[in-house]
């Protein structure tokens, strides 16, 4: 576990926090009474409310603020869609098996863990101080024990170079590393089997006849892309625009660990922003964010083996081409503002750029918002420029017009070589190869090739073209089948496939990191009297107000109930705690739940309608009549006032004497 | 299609509505560009917003109003959980196959359709007027064509009796009906194969080794039950209480039809209210609802072959034992209030009681809220008393304490026969049968049996007990192994398994029915100029305000943008339509989207800040300064004022002259 400091300067005690989260039912392993299933969790009431508030904030910050088109698409997805998108073939991790105990290992994590253990053993043998490395929950299956054995300097260097590019190896290469370095599973002393790909999508079959294979989506994106044409129409052809979706996705992780950070079922919020690739992907509202300072870790720095970040405005980052374009930069800045709004500790945020070999092959730039936790730096938001890849592959597969057609104010005149097929003759000539040959001729030839072929038709009456999809690899095309002419074309309409900028949020990871960033303890550090506090901002706190009748006196109960109703009418969630516990205990319980405000009803309330208001982080109190207190709470929940404003407006209250009545 | 009248007295034109819903992208078949998959739909922006507003209203009406404990549980569920709950064995429909074309038929729907077609043919042959029967989308695969052939009177009677209890047949019986009546698939003229069960759960496999079978949950309930113990603890042992969950569920329907009404992936909102079965299941807030009048269709009426409803207060229904208990009655009334709040046409609502043979075997009473649509009466909410079934089976399977232990104020003294085992001797004696014999002795014996066995031990030194799980079916127990004594027991703690009342909402079905209930057309009925309107209440309407700049004049655009920001700050969603279309066209478009209010910005606005406000249903307008208009909109959205209040407060505006400028 990495050593992390809380906001209050304490050493973060994850064990204490975990125990508190379990006790207060923020989340819990799913199916626990049946022994549980790794990577599946249930959210209890506070976790569920926190998640709902994060989603609501996200929707306001992104969807409403920018008029995005929110959709809710099917999770069940037929095979063909993910075949086209590349997920059937490529959405896999490499796994190998221990021949002795049958244990299944994720190949890259296994290689990494064994080499790291050897390097640690080397350091111990050399008598160097071994620092606990930050644990990366996405990578380690488990920590391997090190044995103090000194290695040759050259070996150390080789291991370090392998580790630096561990994300870069395919299955064969990982298999070779296992052989070369004689890597054994410490559990059994055996060398695992050669890595094989394991597709991470959950498969099922749709309908009664079992012949329609389907998957649970591993991301919400494809559903949005498939609806692009309808969304563009809904948006009355206006460009650029964005669609957005909030929903569950599924990945069949080989060995899920680290609580909410690597799970098999998770809530995502994704935006697909469609932009014309011409004109440098400008964004009309970029000026609103250009002065925002971000902490960036760019790819050059990482490739040089370092992790030094720089603080730089997004305006300068785009100008210097550190970030590829304005639209990508705009969303990175908006993500930063969102994280700030929900109460993430901004000193524990960085934006890390993907290295070339790490990015999907179609992406042209990608930045992850990473949050520092006791598990290390956690990727919580990805922000990628997916180029025109997705819309293009689905368009090519289905023929659906996933393009934008814009009327040009000024027509454009082009001179170019154009090929026309005689379809009637073409089919009978090429038979089953007709479609693939036609596709090459109509869509794949460059202007240079067309000119050459035109000349050959003229001189020889035919030409030969490479066609990968036919048996001979070539097709001979004679002049009765095609016509190639140099034409003047006047275009009144511009047609293009938009590029997609995709900010993609893992809500569960954000939720967990947010909890860690806001956890601290009151009382002596690590002592028995240490009590947990979760200092969520009022807007995202699961419950906003705890209503505390001083005692079980029956006069208090109708007042408490009515106060709950009034708060509800203001849209503010509250809970009444009329248990017999002391006021102090009841407040402690709610500090653990992150409830920012407490209102106490006492005998004075019955007489004059005044109540006390307590603030969670400072534990200070004010007293005023109920209407004023509710108004104050509303102002703090909607963010228009802070506790210090309220303290200067309403009389302070020192209420200790009440507790002993 | 059943003939349905709109709120405005028009004949409901479903085709016109469907075409409008598609054009405005309320929802759309999922994966349409790949040919689509039956029973899977995507919600476009207005459908998605409508769904979000229904959910928000639901959460306020149920979860917040009653301090329910909301949880969010895993959809992926391991096999064992659904084995215990009975879903693996029983959650199935009967299907048969056409031997010629391989078509898969749902057996009950097939029998029903063929018999109904024959009855229709009989009526035609007799020269009777044939009324189009209401289509039930849950039942028919497709309408079978009738041929005018007269049947014997006795045959007609037999067919009618079969149809009246079609939900009552199992697979064998359906197979016998097919044989007996020689039912053929009209597509092929063939008799389908005997019915076999088809489990409706989607199956998958969890983890890399493929040996953990899992399902997609068909309801959210089980996740809530499994967490009962933790929820009770979270609720500080307080009873009664309710948990609630909103999330997707999945059912692999044999042949989904009828749009959103029968789908394979759907959003549910479910409440599990836990109550002590002792004391008649009273509800503390029942008095708040007892005078609410409901339209009930009870089981006795249905069993007598009628569908006459009666209007009766829920108080009287519970008193007369038409509805089993107060808690069930309370939730039925709360469901009624919810449907009213979201804008359902209450003249198209009835609560239908399940007949004995229709209910799950463990339920003791169940009522469906059914909404009348052009597809007939649609079950949109179920409200069942599930008794202690679920908690009991999971407790028995896992040993988890899914019970309530309440400290008794007055201890209870009981005198009874108690059996004690000598575990040390017992195991060696019975070996592998030990566990099952012990279970019978310790848990299954009645007081009468214990007394008899005590006497036999005394006289014979042993007794013989029936044990189904051992080879001989009996076990002989001697007195060195057990002691049976008549004891006085003082209980300080009452332990019981709560009963569960479950209101369960199909959000997609409610959403569709709500759309139908609020659809009507303006202009001449059925004419080309007929324009659709969706009269949603402001609180659930997808977008609340359309901001309409009179023209593309550049002075209007910043005013529109600022107005959008002000509305956002008030929590009110709006859209700007600055397209070049006429004002009339822009308003028409938004009537189709159900947007209740339109604000027009014109040249007068630039001069004096006044704007016009248009109401969707009446198309009347008022004019005032912006602040007053926004205040009026806010009051109408939060429900504190109606349009007629605003009309009496603000000056009327006749704005036709603006359109021609």
Interface residues (C-beta under 8 A of the other chain):
Chain A: X24 X25 X28 X30 X31 X32 X33 X34 X37 X38 X40 X41 X42 X43 X44 X45 X47 X48 X49 X51 X52 X59 X60 X64 X65 X67 X69 X70 X71 X72 X73 X74 X75 X76 X77 X78 X80 X81 X95 X102 X104 X198 X202 X203 X204 X205 X206 X207 X208 X209 X212 X214 X216 X223 X226 X227 X229 X230 X231 X233 X234 X236 X248 X250 X252 X254 X255 X264 X265 X394 X398 X400 X402 X568 X571 X573 X575 X576 X579
Chain B: X24 X25 X28 X30 X31 X32 X33 X34 X37 X38 X40 X41 X42 X43 X44 X45 X47 X48 X49 X51 X52 X59 X60 X64 X65 X67 X69 X70 X71 X72 X73 X74 X75 X76 X77 X78 X80 X81 X95 X102 X104 X198 X202 X203 X204 X205 X206 X207 X208 X209 X212 X214 X216 X223 X226 X227 X229 X230 X231 X233 X234 X236 X248 X250 X252 X254 X255 X264 X265 X394 X398 X400 X402 X568 X571 X573 X575 X576 X579
